[in-house]
Amino acid sequence: MKHRAGELAQVPARHSAIPVRFVPGRLFGRYAGLAAPWGIYVSRQVPEDSLDRVLRHELVHIDQWRRLGMTRFVRRYLTEYVDGRRRGLGHDEAYARISLEKEAQLTRS
């Protein structure tokens, strides 16, 4: 699968295809992907050999969005991140300790 800016691909999910949009540049600094209830955005800078792993990770987030709903997902994600920062953790460590990220990280190996 080639991933050029603006290219639209389909990745199979549980009950339907999830649209994936490849975007130029980076998303939120160095992070490679972003899942939203309506689809997945992936930086075109993701190396071809890492794309499958990134998409599997983001598909876990899609399942989380569906399971929790938008309000509960966002509240939980942001609350856990902000709590980590308030405890003095740096960005990377606070992000890594978000329970939703931990769940999605299990798919990355």
ChimeraX commands (.cxc) that place a marker at each C-alpha (Angstrom):
marker #1 position 0.00,0.00,0.00 radius 0.5
marker #1 position 1.56,3.29,-1.05 radius 0.5
marker #1 position 0.91,6.19,1.25 radius 0.5
marker #1 position 1.01,9.55,-0.47 radius 0.5
marker #1 position -0.48,12.75,0.91 radius 0.5
marker #1 position -4.24,12.81,0.56 radius 0.5
marker #1 position -4.46,9.22,-0.65 radius 0.5
marker #1 position -7.46,7.36,0.71 radius 0.5
marker #1 position -7.18,3.68,1.53 radius 0.5
marker #1 position -9.53,1.22,3.19 radius 0.5
marker #1 position -8.49,-0.89,6.16 radius 0.5
marker #1 position -10.88,-3.64,7.21 radius 0.5
marker #1 position -12.32,-3.36,10.74 radius 0.5
marker #1 position -14.78,-5.50,12.66 radius 0.5
marker #1 position -17.97,-4.51,10.87 radius 0.5
marker #1 position -16.98,-2.11,8.14 radius 0.5
marker #1 position -14.05,-0.49,6.39 radius 0.5
marker #1 position -12.35,2.38,8.22 radius 0.5
marker #1 position -11.11,5.18,5.98 radius 0.5
marker #1 position -7.41,5.96,6.29 radius 0.5
marker #1 position -6.06,9.28,5.12 radius 0.5
marker #1 position -2.34,9.76,4.63 radius 0.5
marker #1 position -1.29,13.30,5.45 radius 0.5
marker #1 position 1.90,15.24,4.75 radius 0.5
marker #1 position 4.29,15.96,7.57 radius 0.5
marker #1 position 3.94,14.76,11.12 radius 0.5
marker #1 position 0.97,14.49,13.41 radius 0.5
marker #1 position 1.46,16.03,16.85 radius 0.5
marker #1 position 5.21,16.24,16.54 radius 0.5
marker #1 position 6.65,12.78,16.14 radius 0.5
marker #1 position 3.61,10.55,16.50 radius 0.5
marker #1 position 2.71,8.55,13.44 radius 0.5
marker #1 position -1.04,8.07,13.60 radius 0.5
marker #1 position -4.27,9.44,14.99 radius 0.5
marker #1 position -7.60,7.65,15.29 radius 0.5
marker #1 position -10.90,9.50,15.37 radius 0.5
marker #1 position -14.38,7.96,15.40 radius 0.5
marker #1 position -14.70,8.55,11.65 radius 0.5
marker #1 position -11.28,7.31,10.50 radius 0.5
marker #1 position -7.54,7.14,10.85 radius 0.5
marker #1 position -4.92,9.71,9.87 radius 0.5
marker #1 position -1.35,8.54,9.27 radius 0.5
marker #1 position 1.72,10.60,8.55 radius 0.5
marker #1 position 3.17,9.79,5.16 radius 0.5
marker #1 position 6.55,9.79,6.92 radius 0.5
marker #1 position 5.74,6.41,8.45 radius 0.5
marker #1 position 8.14,3.90,6.87 radius 0.5
marker #1 position 6.44,1.29,4.71 radius 0.5
marker #1 position 7.65,-1.51,7.00 radius 0.5
marker #1 position 5.97,0.15,10.04 radius 0.5
marker #1 position 2.65,0.99,8.43 radius 0.5
marker #1 position 0.88,-2.27,9.31 radius 0.5
marker #1 position 1.89,-1.95,12.98 radius 0.5
marker #1 position 0.72,1.69,13.14 radius 0.5
marker #1 position -2.62,0.82,11.55 radius 0.5
marker #1 position -3.20,-2.09,13.96 radius 0.5
marker #1 position -2.50,0.28,16.87 radius 0.5
marker #1 position -4.95,2.87,15.55 radius 0.5
marker #1 position -7.62,0.22,14.91 radius 0.5
marker #1 position -7.50,-0.58,18.64 radius 0.5
marker #1 position -8.28,3.10,19.28 radius 0.5
marker #1 position -11.20,2.88,16.82 radius 0.5
marker #1 position -12.56,-0.06,18.84 radius 0.5
marker #1 position -12.08,2.00,22.03 radius 0.5
marker #1 position -13.99,4.94,20.53 radius 0.5
marker #1 position -16.84,2.56,19.67 radius 0.5
marker #1 position -16.82,0.85,23.05 radius 0.5
marker #1 position -16.63,4.01,25.18 radius 0.5
marker #1 position -18.25,6.62,22.98 radius 0.5
marker #1 position -16.72,9.98,22.19 radius 0.5
marker #1 position -17.25,11.71,25.53 radius 0.5
marker #1 position -15.99,8.86,27.71 radius 0.5
marker #1 position -13.00,8.19,25.43 radius 0.5
marker #1 position -11.87,11.82,25.36 radius 0.5
marker #1 position -12.50,12.36,29.07 radius 0.5
marker #1 position -10.55,9.25,30.05 radius 0.5
marker #1 position -7.68,9.89,27.63 radius 0.5
marker #1 position -7.19,13.53,28.60 radius 0.5
marker #1 position -7.76,13.00,32.34 radius 0.5
marker #1 position -5.11,10.29,32.50 radius 0.5
marker #1 position -2.65,12.37,30.47 radius 0.5
marker #1 position -3.19,15.52,32.55 radius 0.5
marker #1 position -2.96,13.51,35.80 radius 0.5
marker #1 position 0.41,12.17,34.67 radius 0.5
marker #1 position 1.68,15.64,33.84 radius 0.5
marker #1 position 0.47,16.97,37.21 radius 0.5
marker #1 position 2.46,14.20,38.91 radius 0.5
marker #1 position 5.54,15.59,37.20 radius 0.5
marker #1 position 5.84,13.15,34.33 radius 0.5
marker #1 position 7.19,14.38,31.01 radius 0.5
marker #1 position 5.03,14.25,27.90 radius 0.5
marker #1 position 6.33,10.89,26.66 radius 0.5
marker #1 position 5.91,9.13,30.01 radius 0.5
marker #1 position 2.46,10.63,30.68 radius 0.5
marker #1 position 1.36,9.55,27.19 radius 0.5
marker #1 position 2.77,6.03,27.66 radius 0.5
marker #1 position 0.86,5.61,30.93 radius 0.5
marker #1 position -2.57,6.37,29.47 radius 0.5
marker #1 position -4.53,3.13,29.88 radius 0.5
marker #1 position -6.00,3.41,26.37 radius 0.5
marker #1 position -2.49,3.73,24.94 radius 0.5
marker #1 position -1.27,0.76,26.97 radius 0.5
marker #1 position -4.08,-1.34,25.50 radius 0.5
marker #1 position -3.23,-0.21,21.97 radius 0.5
marker #1 position 0.52,-0.72,22.52 radius 0.5
marker #1 position -0.08,-4.44,23.01 radius 0.5
marker #1 position -0.75,-4.68,19.27 radius 0.5
marker #1 position 2.50,-3.00,18.24 radius 0.5
marker #1 position 4.93,-5.84,18.89 radius 0.5
marker link #1:1,2 radius 0.2
marker link #1:2,3 radius 0.2
marker link #1:3,4 radius 0.2
marker link #1:4,5 radius 0.2
marker link #1:5,6 radius 0.2
marker link #1:6,7 radius 0.2
marker link #1:7,8 radius 0.2
marker link #1:8,9 radius 0.2
marker link #1:9,10 radius 0.2
marker link #1:10,11 radius 0.2
marker link #1:11,12 radius 0.2
marker link #1:12,13 radius 0.2
marker link #1:13,14 radius 0.2
marker link #1:14,15 radius 0.2
marker link #1:15,16 radius 0.2
marker link #1:16,17 radius 0.2
marker link #1:17,18 radius 0.2
marker link #1:18,19 radius 0.2
marker link #1:19,20 radius 0.2
marker link #1:20,21 radius 0.2
marker link #1:21,22 radius 0.2
marker link #1:22,23 radius 0.2
marker link #1:23,24 radius 0.2
marker link #1:24,25 radius 0.2
marker link #1:25,26 radius 0.2
marker link #1:26,27 radius 0.2
marker link #1:27,28 radius 0.2
marker link #1:28,29 radius 0.2
marker link #1:29,30 radius 0.2
marker link #1:30,31 radius 0.2
marker link #1:31,32 radius 0.2
marker link #1:32,33 radius 0.2
marker link #1:33,34 radius 0.2
marker link #1:34,35 radius 0.2
marker link #1:35,36 radius 0.2
marker link #1:36,37 radius 0.2
marker link #1:37,38 radius 0.2
marker link #1:38,39 radius 0.2
marker link #1:39,40 radius 0.2
marker link #1:40,41 radius 0.2
marker link #1:41,42 radius 0.2
marker link #1:42,43 radius 0.2
marker link #1:43,44 radius 0.2
marker link #1:44,45 radius 0.2
marker link #1:45,46 radius 0.2
marker link #1:46,47 radius 0.2
marker link #1:47,48 radius 0.2
marker link #1:48,49 radius 0.2
marker link #1:49,50 radius 0.2
marker link #1:50,51 radius 0.2
marker link #1:51,52 radius 0.2
marker link #1:52,53 radius 0.2
marker link #1:53,54 radius 0.2
marker link #1:54,55 radius 0.2
marker link #1:55,56 radius 0.2
marker link #1:56,57 radius 0.2
marker link #1:57,58 radius 0.2
marker link #1:58,59 radius 0.2
marker link #1:59,60 radius 0.2
marker link #1:60,61 radius 0.2
marker link #1:61,62 radius 0.2
marker link #1:62,63 radius 0.2
marker link #1:63,64 radius 0.2
marker link #1:64,65 radius 0.2
marker link #1:65,66 radius 0.2
marker link #1:66,67 radius 0.2
marker link #1:67,68 radius 0.2
marker link #1:68,69 radius 0.2
marker link #1:69,70 radius 0.2
marker link #1:70,71 radius 0.2
marker link #1:71,72 radius 0.2
marker link #1:72,73 radius 0.2
marker link #1:73,74 radius 0.2
marker link #1:74,75 radius 0.2
marker link #1:75,76 radius 0.2
marker link #1:76,77 radius 0.2
marker link #1:77,78 radius 0.2
marker link #1:78,79 radius 0.2
marker link #1:79,80 radius 0.2
marker link #1:80,81 radius 0.2
marker link #1:81,82 radius 0.2
marker link #1:82,83 radius 0.2
marker link #1:83,84 radius 0.2
marker link #1:84,85 radius 0.2
marker link #1:85,86 radius 0.2
marker link #1:86,87 radius 0.2
marker link #1:87,88 radius 0.2
marker link #1:88,89 radius 0.2
marker link #1:89,90 radius 0.2
marker link #1:90,91 radius 0.2
marker link #1:91,92 radius 0.2
marker link #1:92,93 radius 0.2
marker link #1:93,94 radius 0.2
marker link #1:94,95 radius 0.2
marker link #1:95,96 radius 0.2
marker link #1:96,97 radius 0.2
marker link #1:97,98 radius 0.2
marker link #1:98,99 radius 0.2
marker link #1:99,100 radius 0.2
marker link #1:100,101 radius 0.2
marker link #1:101,102 radius 0.2
marker link #1:102,103 radius 0.2
marker link #1:103,104 radius 0.2
marker link #1:104,105 radius 0.2
marker link #1:105,106 radius 0.2
marker link #1:106,107 radius 0.2
marker link #1:107,108 radius 0.2
marker link #1:108,109 radius 0.2
view
